[in-house]
């Protein structure tokens, strides 16, 4: 019996799974963690003492569940991204990893690099305008603000490529992650954008580019001792967790979409042809030679958690019950869910939350429902941009937020989309196991383990109401932007 090991280092936890070649789950392990927020606008993780330590612990635990006579045929690790890990020759991180778009420290560097290379040229070559999601400005920030760290570094990594290097000693980066390292990668050509990459990376060598399912090396003796994984086990490159999760639920054909309900919302859509949009991220896909669009919000489930805390700490179930008693539209209450700025499509770190239409009649249930509806209006705004590239043909929903019936129904009602809920909800680690199975040749490249368990259909009775509210919701951000920016200057984060 041949078994695959998949591990994903997410925002709030690291998860691992053992899977056989049919996709049947043998065992799972999860370790919760949190990111560090040392300053306003900063989001970091200790790559060595959190990511690597948890990969070692989960690997060791899962190896104890190996069936008698089974062989570990391959492994793959994904992680949050795009991130920046700077290391020395011994793969020691020289500073905490700088996380994806929620870390907004490089605003000045975004402006500098945009002025240097040109906004239109960046969009044409990289497929994406520079934002807090891009790795290039984060590298520039370290070079300008921590020159001693930058000068000592001999390699730079994403979360998954750091683990791949720890396991195998190989210096690689998967094409998808590289395509989010704007402006270092030429997405249309699937290669490094050498003039700009060499300008920003300076003395740092560019990693060898590979596709996520490619076997990049085998587990070394040193890594085997730390992880419990046998020496010589093949290691596939892996990729950013959201894309591995999309892969795990069968989002693989042009028009396929994934909605990830989490502390933020993340959306992926596979496209047939290269398409750039200043409000979206154009990226390489998971499979060789494919392309995708991506978008992400800065809050989603985190907004609901915040509301739960500031409204008296009622249980989630109590709040859901109260919100269910509120009719769709929240009786004229609208929420801009920008409590941590916003990524797609406004890319404004100074954006802030707005509640409009509040009256003495509104209660906690109204706020709770209106927050879900505000998040859902943002999803509709993003999906309309996706449709400009390739009409969505199939929408698969994943993530912890699916436990809220109000949220998932609001998304279907407001967007008009049928959502497919997969049977297997393990997430990116399940996709990692499939990538390892494909990369080692144990299953054909078109193997899909995903099975759909249920559907969420839009309630067309609410369509006209939500169309009217959406039109008003879209007016709120431009109408309040100037005032909100002035207010954001009065806060410390």
C-alpha positions as MATLAB code, in Angstrom:
seq = 'XXXXXXXXXXXXXXXXXXXXXXXXXXXXXXXXXXXXXXXXXXXXXXXXXXXXXXXXXXXXXXXXXXXXXXXXXXXXXXXXXXXXXXXXXXXXXXXXXXXXXXXXXXXXXXXXXXXXXXXXXXXXXXXXXXXXXXXXXXXXXXXXXXXXXXXXXXXXXXXXXXXXXXXXXXXXXXXXXXXXXXXXXXXXXXXXXXXXXXXXXXXXXXXXXXXXXXXXXXXXXXXXXXXXXXXXXXXXXXXXXXXXXXXXXXXXXXXXXXXXXXXXXXXXXXXXXXXXXXXXXXXXXXXXXXXXXXXXXXXXXXXXXXXXXXXXXXXXXXXXXXXXXXXXXXXXXXXXXXXXXXXXXXXXXXXXXXXXXXXXXXXXXXXXXXXXXXXXXXXXXXXXXXXXXXXXXXXXXXXXXXXXXXXXXXXXXXXXXXXXXXXXXXXXXXXXXXXXXXXXXXXXXXXXXXXXXXXXXXXXXXXXXXXXXXXXXXXXXXXXXXXXXXXXXXXXX';
ca = [
       0.000    0.000    0.000;
       1.387    3.398   -1.029;
       0.575    6.457    1.060;
       1.018   10.212    0.502;
       1.678   12.878    3.149;
       0.264   16.383    2.669;
       0.875   19.301    5.050;
      -0.443   22.867    4.877;
       0.804   25.778    6.992;
      -2.216   28.065    7.138;
      -2.866   31.405    8.783;
      -4.354   29.902   11.946;
      -3.065   26.344   11.982;
      -0.874   23.728   10.359;
      -2.740   20.651    9.114;
      -1.477   17.318    7.880;
      -3.094   14.306    6.261;
      -2.131   10.783    5.234;
      -3.981    9.648    2.098;
      -3.880    6.532   -0.046;
      -3.808    6.659   -3.835;
      -7.609    6.482   -4.075;
      -7.966    9.651   -1.995;
      -9.141    7.874    1.148;
      -7.989    9.602    4.326;
      -6.008    7.463    6.761;
      -5.189   10.035    9.451;
      -5.109   13.788   10.088;
      -3.301   16.076   12.515;
      -3.792   19.784   13.293;
      -1.795   22.271   15.378;
      -3.216   25.749   16.023;
      -1.003   28.818   15.915;
      -1.190   32.563   15.413;
       0.774   35.172   13.530;
       2.791   37.942   15.163;
       1.618   41.559   14.796;
       4.610   43.443   16.216;
       3.667   46.851   14.780;
       0.655   48.392   13.043;
       0.574   47.063    9.496;
       3.091   44.259   10.160;
       2.257   40.549   10.082;
       5.026   37.991   10.656;
       5.771   34.362   11.520;
       8.877   32.705   12.927;
       9.581   30.380   10.000;
      11.998   28.126   11.878;
      10.302   27.847   15.252;
       6.729   27.776   14.002;
       6.461   26.499   10.419;
       9.385   24.068   10.444;
       8.759   22.913   14.031;
       5.094   22.220   13.259;
       5.908   20.391   10.013;
       8.300   18.194   12.010;
       5.744   17.550   14.732;
       2.881   16.743   12.369;
       5.070   14.529   10.182;
       6.223   12.572   13.232;
       2.654   12.185   14.500;
       1.296   11.050   11.145;
       4.099    8.560   10.570;
       2.898    6.827   13.733;
      -0.424    6.210   11.928;
       1.106    4.513    8.894;
      -0.765    1.258    8.205;
       1.209   -1.913    8.655;
       3.186   -2.665    5.524;
       2.425    0.726    3.937;
       5.133    2.774    2.207;
       5.317    6.570    2.247;
       5.614    7.229   -1.476;
       5.825   11.021   -1.407;
       5.048   14.229    0.429;
       4.193   17.834   -0.349;
       3.853   20.985    1.769;
       1.893   24.154    1.006;
       1.666   27.355    3.009;
       0.303   30.861    3.291;
       1.559   33.161    0.640;
       3.043   34.961   -0.962;
       5.525   35.422    1.899;
       9.171   36.393    2.225;
      11.698   34.314    4.157;
      15.338   35.454    3.985;
      17.935   32.848    4.958;
      21.683   32.351    5.211;
      23.684   29.453    3.743;
      22.570   27.165    6.575;
      18.866   27.861    5.904;
      18.616   29.909    9.087;
      15.986   32.646    8.730;
      17.607   36.028    9.347;
      14.372   37.719   10.393;
      10.739   36.673   10.843;
       8.890   35.793    7.639;
       6.935   38.733    6.212;
       3.415   37.561    5.398;
       1.147   38.135    2.417;
      -1.147   41.127    1.749;
      -2.150   41.623    5.376;
       1.394   42.966    5.958;
       1.216   46.495    4.559;
       4.608   47.856    5.657;
       5.955   48.308    2.100;
       3.572   51.068    0.946;
       6.453   53.468    0.217;
       8.351   50.774   -1.678;
       5.257   50.020   -3.776;
       5.159   53.675   -4.797;
       8.908   53.769   -5.524;
       8.929   50.619   -7.662;
       5.750   51.631   -9.492;
       7.312   54.978  -10.379;
      10.566   53.295  -11.430;
       9.098   50.599  -13.701;
       5.794   52.209  -14.710;
       2.291   51.117  -13.765;
       1.257   50.094  -17.291;
       4.487   48.181  -17.862;
       4.129   46.307  -14.562;
       0.560   45.309  -15.441;
       1.662   44.133  -18.887;
       4.693   42.117  -17.743;
       3.628   40.815  -14.348;
      -0.131   40.744  -14.894;
      -0.758   42.473  -11.590;
      -0.204   45.944  -10.193;
       1.980   46.219   -7.109;
       0.110   45.992   -3.814;
       0.703   44.748   -0.295;
       0.236   41.236   -1.731;
       3.431   41.478   -3.808;
       6.787   40.121   -2.624;
       8.971   42.480   -4.667;
       8.205   45.555   -2.524;
       8.756   43.495    0.649;
      12.259   42.597   -0.582;
      12.851   46.265   -1.332;
      11.644   47.176    2.165;
      14.177   44.847    3.794;
      16.963   46.181    1.558;
      16.129   49.770    2.534;
      15.235   49.362    6.216;
      17.259   46.322    7.302;
      20.325   46.415    5.020;
      22.381   44.214    7.353;
      19.775   41.452    7.020;
      19.533   41.850    3.263;
      23.313   41.781    2.841;
      23.703   38.615    4.949;
      20.958   36.743    3.114;
      21.988   34.184    0.519;
      18.540   32.958   -0.480;
      14.886   34.016   -0.387;
      11.875   31.750   -0.092;
       8.133   31.500    0.201;
       6.604   29.471    3.013;
       6.424   26.204    1.051;
       9.771   26.613   -0.702;
      11.438   27.208    2.675;
      10.093   23.850    3.864;
      11.055   22.161    0.577;
      14.605   23.443    1.111;
      14.645   22.205    4.716;
      13.487   18.769    3.560;
      15.679   18.351    0.464;
      18.337   21.076    0.404;
      17.000   22.259   -2.980;
      16.603   25.965   -3.805;
      13.371   26.129   -5.810;
      10.166   28.096   -6.124;
       6.969   26.948   -7.776;
       5.678   28.958  -10.729;
       2.485   29.995   -8.978;
       4.261   31.434   -5.935;
       6.789   33.138   -8.213;
       3.930   34.737  -10.134;
       2.831   36.423   -6.889;
       6.322   37.814   -6.343;
       5.500   40.849   -8.489;
       7.226   42.385  -10.344;
       9.914   39.676  -10.419;
       8.063   37.175  -12.657;
       6.774   37.469  -16.246;
       3.455   35.667  -15.916;
       2.637   35.521  -19.621;
       5.987   33.784  -20.295;
       6.203   31.591  -17.138;
       9.709   32.772  -16.300;
      11.628   35.270  -14.194;
      11.420   38.867  -15.401;
      15.198   39.078  -15.259;
      15.955   42.825  -15.472;
      13.538   43.710  -12.687;
      14.226   40.585  -10.634;
      17.979   41.221  -10.691;
      17.461   44.905   -9.834;
      15.365   44.078   -6.739;
      17.068   40.867   -5.605;
      20.582   42.301   -6.131;
      23.048   39.636   -4.944;
      20.321   37.103   -4.095;
      20.130   34.235   -6.619;
      16.784   33.455   -8.210;
      15.359   30.052   -7.237;
      14.954   27.333   -9.858;
      11.376   27.436  -11.153;
       9.252   24.267  -10.917;
       5.553   23.375  -11.103;
       3.783   22.514   -7.819;
       3.525   18.764   -8.493;
       7.152   18.391   -9.596;
       9.394   16.292   -7.375;
      12.231   18.649   -6.454;
      14.341   16.258   -4.378;
      14.213   13.681   -1.615;
      14.236   13.886    2.169;
      17.780   14.190    3.525;
      19.126   12.301    6.518;
      19.059   15.464    8.621;
      15.427   16.206    7.689;
      14.467   12.575    8.266;
      15.800   12.743   11.808;
      13.715   15.856   12.487;
      10.480   14.766   10.814;
      10.343   10.989   11.133;
       9.890   10.782    7.352;
      12.114    8.109    5.780;
      15.316    9.196    4.054;
      14.851    9.372    0.299;
      11.117   10.106    0.331;
      10.264   12.170   -2.800;
       9.151   15.753   -2.092;
       6.885   17.693   -4.484;
       7.287   21.471   -4.611;
       3.856   22.495   -3.349;
       2.433   25.990   -3.661;
       0.391   28.706   -1.918;
      -2.294   27.128    0.261;
      -5.338   28.680   -1.417;
      -4.329   27.245   -4.773;
      -3.626   23.827   -3.323;
      -7.069   23.915   -1.745;
      -8.639   24.893   -5.072;
      -6.824   21.959   -6.662;
      -8.106   19.644   -3.928;
     -11.754   20.398   -4.758;
     -11.433   20.063   -8.528;
     -11.100   23.725   -9.525;
      -8.955   22.934  -12.540;
     -10.786   23.883  -15.751;
     -11.311   27.354  -17.274;
     -14.337   28.942  -15.603;
     -13.965   26.914  -12.401;
     -14.016   29.116   -9.303;
     -13.190   28.577   -5.650;
     -14.580   30.726   -2.847;
     -12.621   30.221    0.362;
     -14.558   31.258    3.465;
     -12.055   32.042    6.188;
     -10.735   34.866    8.335;
     -10.416   36.563    4.953;
     -12.116   35.598    1.701;
      -9.909   34.321   -1.088;
     -11.110   33.622   -4.600;
      -9.455   31.716   -7.437;
     -10.692   31.273  -10.987;
      -8.974   29.270  -13.715;
      -8.861   31.108  -17.067;
      -8.178   29.901  -20.593;
      -6.128   32.863  -21.837;
      -3.874   35.500  -20.335;
      -5.891   38.402  -18.936;
      -4.728   41.291  -16.780;
      -6.965   43.525  -14.697;
      -5.624   46.218  -12.352;
      -8.157   45.122   -9.717;
      -7.145   41.439   -9.740;
      -4.073   39.223   -9.488;
      -3.156   37.325  -12.632;
      -1.065   34.302  -11.743;
       0.340   31.060  -13.036;
      -1.920   28.155  -12.110;
      -1.198   24.933  -10.253;
      -0.901   22.707  -13.305;
       1.785   23.174  -15.932;
       1.074   26.004  -18.361;
      -2.197   27.114  -16.760;
      -3.336   30.576  -15.664;
      -5.630   31.847  -12.948;
      -7.109   34.996  -11.529;
      -7.137   35.606   -7.812;
      -8.599   38.103   -5.398;
      -8.697   38.451   -1.655;
     -10.419   40.536    0.982;
      -8.709   41.774    4.141;
     -11.471   40.681    6.505;
     -14.306   38.159    6.479;
     -14.572   35.682    9.340;
     -12.291   37.978   11.346;
     -15.009   40.643   11.129;
     -17.578   38.198   12.503;
     -15.234   37.264   15.351;
     -14.734   40.955   16.104;
     -18.477   41.562   16.176;
     -18.940   38.605   18.495;
     -16.462   40.154   20.917;
     -17.658   43.766   20.887;
     -21.344   42.885   21.160;
     -21.025   41.011   24.430;
     -19.322   37.758   23.583;
     -22.493   35.804   22.771;
     -21.914   32.346   21.326;
     -21.751   31.935   17.584;
     -24.935   29.885   17.665;
     -26.805   32.649   19.535;
     -25.719   35.243   17.013;
     -26.741   33.043   14.090;
     -30.170   32.572   15.661;
     -30.594   36.339   16.141;
     -29.479   37.054   12.578;
     -31.903   34.457   11.218;
     -34.756   36.489   12.715;
     -33.651   39.497   10.640;
     -34.994   39.620    7.065;
     -32.641   39.733    4.054;
     -31.350   43.266    3.602;
     -31.050   43.773    7.379;
     -33.867   46.340    7.260;
     -31.823   48.960    5.457;
     -28.473   48.408    7.203;
     -25.287   48.257    5.095;
     -21.730   47.462    6.181;
     -18.443   48.163    4.417;
     -16.310   45.359    5.917;
     -12.986   47.189    5.602;
     -11.876   47.029    9.237;
      -8.321   46.057    8.204;
      -8.174   48.097    5.016;
      -9.096   46.256    1.855;
      -7.329   44.274   -0.813;
      -9.354   43.433   -3.925;
     -10.623   45.469   -5.684;
      -9.826   48.799   -3.981;
      -6.325   47.988   -2.666;
      -6.576   50.634    0.041;
      -4.784   49.982    3.359;
      -6.409   53.159    4.723;
      -9.942   51.940    4.057;
     -12.005   51.444    7.202;
     -15.310   49.924    8.186;
     -18.514   51.880    7.631;
     -22.007   51.126    8.968;
     -24.725   52.991    7.067;
     -28.430   53.250    7.829;
     -28.187   52.488   11.554;
     -31.299   53.272   13.620;
     -32.529   52.593   17.129;
     -34.553   49.696   15.727;
     -31.453   47.804   14.689;
     -29.993   45.267   17.077;
     -27.125   42.843   17.295;
     -28.754   40.413   14.861;
     -29.059   43.173   12.264;
     -25.360   44.010   12.556;
     -24.437   40.356   12.309;
     -26.512   39.771    9.164;
     -25.451   43.074    7.603;
     -21.794   42.142    8.111;
     -22.325   38.884    6.223;
     -24.159   40.758    3.492;
     -21.401   43.382    3.277;
     -18.795   40.642    2.797;
     -21.037   39.063    0.159;
     -21.455   42.322   -1.748;
     -17.656   42.465   -1.909;
     -17.601   38.924   -3.330;
     -20.104   39.937   -6.023;
     -17.908   42.894   -6.940;
     -14.922   40.574   -7.410;
     -16.837   37.915   -9.356;
     -18.057   40.539  -11.810;
     -14.406   41.344  -12.570;
     -13.638   37.642  -12.979;
     -16.444   37.386  -15.530;
     -14.718   39.974  -17.693;
     -11.938   37.429  -18.264;
     -13.921   34.183  -18.380;
     -17.504   33.652  -17.257;
     -17.664   31.521  -14.161;
     -19.056   28.109  -15.018;
     -18.751   26.312  -11.691;
     -18.323   27.671   -8.169;
     -16.953   25.484   -5.370;
     -17.098   26.811   -1.801;
     -14.669   25.764    0.934;
     -13.509   26.879    4.365;
     -14.611   27.176    7.963;
     -17.134   29.913    7.215;
     -19.432   27.353    5.614;
     -20.681   26.499    9.097;
     -22.658   29.756    8.942;
     -25.827   29.104    6.903;
     -26.555   32.825    6.741;
     -23.191   33.673    5.195;
     -23.192   30.995    2.517;
     -26.820   31.691    1.556;
     -26.163   35.450    1.408;
     -23.311   34.843   -1.027;
     -25.541   32.777   -3.329;
     -28.450   35.231   -3.097;
     -26.310   38.322   -3.694;
     -24.133   36.879   -6.472;
     -26.793   34.688   -8.081;
     -24.343   31.757   -8.084;
     -25.012   28.135   -7.292;
     -22.314   26.984   -4.854;
     -21.038   23.421   -4.718;
     -19.922   22.126   -1.321;
     -17.345   19.306   -1.499;
     -17.613   16.144    0.560;
     -13.994   16.363    1.699;
     -13.330   19.560    3.645;
      -9.792   18.921    4.868;
      -8.394   21.678    2.675;
      -5.013   22.412    1.180;
      -3.205   19.486    2.805;
      -5.503   17.138    0.866;
      -4.517   18.933   -2.333;
      -0.866   18.586   -1.329;
      -1.275   14.821   -1.034;
      -2.796   14.734   -4.529;
       0.075   16.847   -5.907;
       2.535   14.378   -4.379;
       0.621   11.435   -5.878;
       0.700   13.042   -9.323;
       4.325   14.155   -9.021;
       5.539   10.676   -8.102;
       3.563    9.093  -10.938;
       1.323    7.054   -8.656;
      -1.832    8.457  -10.267;
      -2.480   10.043  -13.683;
      -2.074   13.823  -13.953;
      -5.827   14.353  -14.450;
      -6.795   12.486  -11.265;
      -9.454   14.334   -9.266;
     -10.374   13.115   -5.779;
     -13.115   15.716   -5.244;
     -16.738   14.685   -4.676;
     -19.589   17.198   -4.273;
     -21.802   16.633   -1.226;
     -24.438   19.377   -1.554;
     -25.467   22.582   -3.326;
     -26.422   26.067   -2.150;
     -28.925   27.596   -4.575;
     -29.713   31.313   -4.776;
     -33.160   32.328   -3.529;
     -34.408   34.376   -6.457;
     -37.078   36.012   -4.277;
     -34.300   38.172   -2.816;
     -32.694   39.111   -6.127;
     -34.359   42.499   -6.702;
     -33.801   43.594   -3.099;
     -30.135   42.676   -3.195;
     -29.609   44.291   -6.605;
     -30.894   47.581   -5.194;
     -28.826   47.298   -2.012;
     -25.715   46.342   -3.985;
     -26.000   49.511   -6.062;
     -26.087   51.580   -2.864;
     -23.308   49.538   -1.237;
     -21.002   50.210   -4.195;
     -21.494   53.954   -3.683;
     -20.451   53.875   -0.018;
     -16.680   53.481   -0.457;
     -16.096   56.306   -2.960;
     -18.544   58.514   -1.071;
     -16.737   58.109    2.270;
     -13.143   57.521    1.126;
     -11.861   61.041    1.767;
     -13.365   61.259    5.252;
     -12.246   57.742    6.194;
      -8.675   58.459    5.091;
      -8.604   61.499    7.360;
      -9.884   59.378   10.230;
      -7.368   56.607    9.578;
      -4.610   59.120   10.257;
      -5.913   59.481   13.807;
      -5.392   55.796   14.625;
      -2.308   53.704   15.383;
      -3.388   50.727   13.294;
];
